[in-house]
Amino acid sequence: MALSIRDILILDYFDGKPVHHKIPPYKLKIYGQDANDRIGLLYENGWIRYSRPQETVSMLPDKALSDFLKRYGLSGEGSHAELTGRVISQIPAEDLRPHQGRQGGNRASHGLRPERP
């Protein structure tokens, strides 16, 4: 599948957003009425993929990482790199799953939800 300029613009808009994200209606005039269908095709053709837990963890703010670590009884202190490293090294990957929180407007909140309290 060759990429059109429109597909490149859609990928640029989509960068850093979760796979389930949809282009909001007010932007469809820019990207085309079938933009959300195009996202599905781009995913099917390998241009978009689900992120690995390590990538998701590194995008979280320090407060979310700290809170998550504390739920596992681990220290929530340190730099972003230290917190990220601690989550990745001390919490099993299967316990790290994307969490779609309350949706408001066109934005979804993201974070991690521990498997156990």
Secondary structure by P-SEA (a helix, b strand, c coil): ccccaaaaaaaaaacccccccccccccccccccaaaaaaaaaaaaccbbbbcaaaaaaaccaaaaaaaaaaacccccccaaaaaaaaaccccccccccccccccccbbbbbbbbccc
